[in-house]
Amino acid sequence: MTNFPRRKFIYTAGAAAAASILAHGCTNNSQSGTTTATNVSLATNAPKVETTQVKLGFIALTDSAPLIIAKEKGIFAKYGMTDVEVIKQTSWPVTRDNLAIGSAGGGIDGAHILSPMPYLMTINNLAPMYILARLNTNGQGISVANKFKEFNVQLESKALKEAASKAKAAQNALKFGMTFPGGTHDLWMRYWLAAGGINPDQDVVLSPVPPPQMVANMKVNTIDSFCVGEPWNAQLVNQKIGYSALVTGQLWQDHPEKAFAMRQDWVNQNPNAAKAMLMAVLEAQQWCDQPENVEEMCKICSERKYFNVAATDIIERSKGNIDFGDGRTEENFAYRMKFWANNASYPYKSHDIWFLTENIRWGYLPKNTKIQEVVNQVNKEDLWKQAAKAIGVPDNQIPTSTSRGVETFFDGVKFDPEKPEEYLNNLKIKKV
């Protein structure tokens, strides 16, 4: 279905910022985390870096925390990267465009990014990218407006099917927000809708909205539902504007989410610096996953130069305490965001095979895409292993296979990374 006009979206950052976002220009219109950690000693295992300078982008989402913590805690500096800028981006298209031009052109060299995006950028010849690590698993949500409480919309989207059909017949289709076409939030929303018999391309309107603008748009009724990362689902609930139908770990337990990705040319030209960056990010992920560090992590991320939200919007879901907003609550939920536990940081190639298969499913990539070839080009799990060993990660925390095996989704559908065509052929709702 045709996307609803972007001019309808409400952007709270002011007219100038709105114009920038709508245009998806290359300027990052951002603030930079330029705090320099003092009294940081160079680690004895720090690589001899080719450069100490790098620019990294992030979106105001909790899963960007490892980059922010690596900066604020001096972990980048510990491994020789003393001039790292962590720069806020206004949207995923801005992140993409800034990666495409690189820091030499006023953009960025790497980023906290939706896991499918480095593939889309590489395949479409915008800028060849490497995925160096997965930043997290779980930790996203699909939230809906309060008006859907009467339908008891939760894990099963089929509760929305009748409402979607009536709205479409009245030429006022339900409007769903996601953050980037072909990105993780788009794929989670599409999978959820399709599992309930709702065709996301025919029965509803699905359009991109920058993560920090989701709550504002639901508040003024320009969207009825959205899929996004935290803290925006929690903020929606705290403001009593809507509720979370589910958290995405319920769709697919310990699903891959964001990645730490860098331009291929930067990594190839600076292999030691890339290793130093990766060592720092892995150490920061370990730090973020320690329960005793969660409140400090949230306080740092809440600062104006990073998320610019109340720490209370971040803390509870980061602890795994989920208030869905409709009376359901969970404490220490198994589907909480993970930065390190259960191999959350390791970039399984099998997961990237699923992302590319789903992009084919929805028509973002051609059916003849050479999936395995592209995954082998972009996914640098070998560099992850080198960095993990360099910081002393125990062997039992380093996966021995690039595949996590057959994955099972909430609706019982299974994905075998050895047979992506079989998975695709068996899906009932698809474009391909």
N, C-alpha and C positions, 0 to 999 in steps of 0.2 A: 504494500500500500504506500502511496506517496507520502513522503515525510511531511509533517506539519511545519509551516514556515518558521524559520529560526527567529524571525522578527517578533514572534509571539512570546519568546522566552523572556523572562525577567532576569536582568543581570543587576546585582546589587552593588557592583563595584563602581557605578557611575557611568555616564554616557561615553566618556572617552574609552574606558576599559571595555565597555560593551561593544563599541565599534571595533576595537581590536580583536575581541573574541569572535565576533561574527565574521570578520574578515579572515580569521585564522592566519593572521600575518605571522612573519617569522620573528618579530621582536618578542622577547619573552615577557615584557611588561611585568617584571618580577623583582623580588627582593632576594638578596643573596645572603647565605649563611657564611659570613666572613670572620666569625670568631676564630681567633688563633689560640690554640691551647698552649699554655706556658709550662715551662719546666718538663717538657717531654724529651726523654732520652731516646736516641736511636737504638732500636732493637739490634741485638747482635746478629740476628738472622735476617735483617732487612736487606732486600736486594739492592744492588748498585744501580739506582734508577737513572734513566737517560734524561728525565726531566722531573722536576718537582711540581710542575703546574698541570692542572687539569680542571675542566669545568663540567660539572654534573648537574643534570636537571632532576627535579622532583615535582610531583603533584601533591597537594595537601591531602594526603591519605595516610592512615596509620602505618601501612606497609612500606612507606618510604623511610621509616624510623632507622633502619640500619645505616643508611647514608648520613642521616642527620647525626646519629650517635657517633659514628666513626669520625665525623668532623668535630663535634663538640667535645668528645672525650679524648681527642688527640691521637686517635688510633691511626688515622692516615699519616700523621706526622711521625708516629712511632716507627712506621715502616718506610720513612724517607719521603713521603708525599706531603711536603710542608706547605704547599700552595694550592690546596684544593678549594674550589668554590662550589658550594651546593646552592643551586639557583632555582627559586620557585618558578614554575611554569603555570600559565593560566588554563591550559587545556591540553589534551593529548595531541590534537593537531599542531599546536604550537611546539610541543615537545618534538614531534616528528620533524617539523620544519627546521627547528634549531639544530637537530641532529644532522639533517641533510646538508646544512651549510657548514657545520663544524665550528669549533672555536676560532679558527683562522678567519672565518667570515662573520664573526660576531655571535655565533651560536654556541653549541655545547658539544662535548666529546663523548659523553655517556649519560645514562639516565636510569632512574627508577621508571619502569615501563611495563605496560601490559604485555604479557608473554608472547602473544602472536605478533605484536607490532614489528619487532626486528625482522621477522620473516616477510611480512608484507612490504617493508621498506626494501629489503634485499631483492625480493622477487620483482618488485616494480621499479628497480634500479634508481631508487631515491638516494640510498646510501647503503652499501654493504655493511651489515652489522654482525657482531658476535654476541651471543648470550654467554655470560661468564658464570652466572649463578642464578638460582631461583631466590627471590627475596623472602617469599613466604608461601604458606599454604593456608587455605580457608580465609575467613575474616571479611567476607563481603556479605551483602544482604539484598534481598528483594523486598522492597517496602511498598505499601499501597495506602491510598487515602482512607480516612476513617469511614467514609461512606460504604466501604466494602466489608465492614465488620458484620453486617447483616447476612452476608453470603458465606461467612466463616472461611474466608480465603486464607489458607495456610500453605502447607507443603504441596497440596494438589491444586493446580491451576484450573482444573475443570470446573471448580466452583464459580469461575469467572466466565465460563463459556456462554451462558445464556445472556449475561449482562453485555458481553462483547457483541453478541449477535443482535440484540436489541439496539445497541448504540450504533452499530454499523447500518442497520435498516433505517434508523432515524437520521442518517448522514451526519452523525456526530460520533465517529469512532473513538473508542477508548485510546488514550495516548500514553505511551510507555517511553520512559527515558532510559537511555544507556549512555556510555561515555565515549565510545569510538566504534565505528563499524568494523566488525571482525575481531574486536578486542574481547577480553574475557567477559566483561559485563554484558556485552551484546550477546555473547554465546550462552552465558548462564540464563539470561532472560529468554532467549529463543528456545533453548532446550526445555526450560520450565513450561513455557506456553505450549510448545508442540507436544509435550508429554500429556497435556490435558486436552489435546485435540484442537487447540487454537493455532491457526496459521499466522505466524508473526508478520508475514508479508501481505496477507489478504484480509485478515479479520480485525486487525488493530493497526494503529500507527506507531511506529518505532523510530525514534530519532535521537541523535546525540545531544547531550547537555554536559557542560563541564561539571566535574564532581562537586565543587563548592557551591554550585548554583542549583542543585537538585531540590533542596529543602525550600528555597525561595520560590521555585516554580510550582511545587506542589501546593504551597501556601496560597497562591493566587489561581489555582486550579488550571494551570496550563498543562500539567501532566497528572495522570491518575495513578501512576505507579512508576517506580524506577529501580534499577539495579546499580549499585555503587559500593565502593568500599567504605570503611569507617574513617572518620567519625560521623558521617552524614546520616546513616540510618539511626544511630543513637540520638543525634541532634533532633531529627524528625520526631522521635518518640518523646524526647525531653520537652519539646515545644508543643506536644499533643496535637500535631497536625496530621499524623498518620501512624501506621504501625508496621512492623516487620512481619511479613508473611512467613519468612524463613531466613535463615542464614545459609550461605551457599555450601558450607560443609555438609549440610543435610542433603543437598543434591548429589554430591560426590565427596565422600569422606576424604579429607586431606588432599583436596584437589590443588593443583599448581595454580599460582596466581601471578604476582608480579615477578619481573626479572631484573637483574642488574646487567645492562647491556652497554656495549661501547662500539664505536665505529671501528670497522676492521682495520682501516689504515692507521688509526692511532695505536691500536694494539700491536700491529705488525711493526710499526716504527719504534715502539717503546715497550718491548716485551717484558723487561724487568720492572718498569713502572706499572704495567698492567698487572703483573704478578703481585706487586706491592699493594695496589688498589684492592685486588681480590683478597689478599690476606687480611687487610683491614676490614673489608666488608664482612668476611666470614667471622672474624673475631667480634665485630659489632653485633652480628646476628646471634652469636652465643650469649652476649651480654643482654640483648633485648629479651631473650627467652627465659632469663632467670626471674622467677617470681618476685624476688626482693628488689629488682630493678624496674618493675613495671611502672610504678608511680612516678619515679624520676624520669623515665623515658617519656611518659605522657606529659609531664610538666614542661620538659624541654621542647617537645614537639608542638605544644599549645602556644608557644611564644609567637608574637606578632610576625616575626620574620619567617616563620615556618607555617603553621596552620592558622594562627589568629583565631582560635576558638577557646572556649572554656575547657580547662583540663577535665572537668567532670563529664564532658561529652566524649572523652576518649578512654578514661580509666576503666570503667566497669567492663565494657566489652573486651578490652585488652586483657582483663583478668579472667575472661570466660564467663562473666556474669551477664546474662542476656535478659533484659526486660523487653519483650517483644512489643509491648504497648497495647495488647489486647487481653491482658490478664495472665498470659503465659510468662513464666520466668524460668531461667535455668541458672544454676550455680556451677562454676568450674566446668562449663560445658565442654564435651569432648570435641566439639566442632569449632573451638576457639581458634583465633589466628596463631600460627606457629611460625617462628623464624628459623628455628634450628631442629627442634625435636622431630623424630621420625623422618629424618633425612629431608627436612623441609628446604634446606639450602641447595641440595644437589639437583642440577638440571637434568632430570631424566629425559632421554631422547624419546622415550615412548609417549611421554606427555605432549611433547611438541608434535608428534605424529597425530595425536588426537586433535590438537588445535588446528593443524593444517587440514585435516579431514573435515572438521566442522566448517572451516572457511570454504571448502569445496561444496559442502552440503548446502550452504546458503548463497552460493553464487559469487562469492568474493574472489575465488580462485578457480581457474579452469580445471576440469576433471582430469586432464592429462598432466597435472602438476607432478613433477618427480619428487614425491614427498621425502623419501629416504635420502635422496641426493641433497636436497635443500637442507634437511635437518643436519646432515653431516657437515655441511658447509658453515652453518650458523651456530650450532650448539658446540661449545668448547668445554665439554665436561672434563676433558683431559687436563685443561688448565685449572679447573676447579680442584681436581685431585692433587695436582702439584702444590697449589696454594694450601690446601687442607693439610697435607703432609708437612709443609714448611712451618705451619703454626702448631704442629704437634697433635692434630686430631687423631684419636685412636683408630686403629685399623677397622675396628668393629663399627665405626661411624662413617666409614667410607664405602659406599656401595660398590659391589663387585660387578654389577651388571648395569648397562645403560637403560634397561627396561625394568619397570616396576611390575610388569606382568599384566594379566587381564584385569581390567577395571570394571567395577559394577556400580551403576548409577541407581538413584533412589527408586526408579520405576522398574528395576530389574533388568534393564538393558545392559549388555556387556560389550566392552570394547577390547578386542584383541589387537595389540599394536602390530602383530605379525600379519593381520588380515584386515586392514582398514577398508578395503573395497567391500568385504562381506558386511561389515558394520554399516557402511553407507547404503548398500543395497537394501538392507533390511529396515531402514528408517521409513516411516510412513509419510511424514511431512518433511518436505525438502524442496529445494529449487532445482537441484541438478537432475 
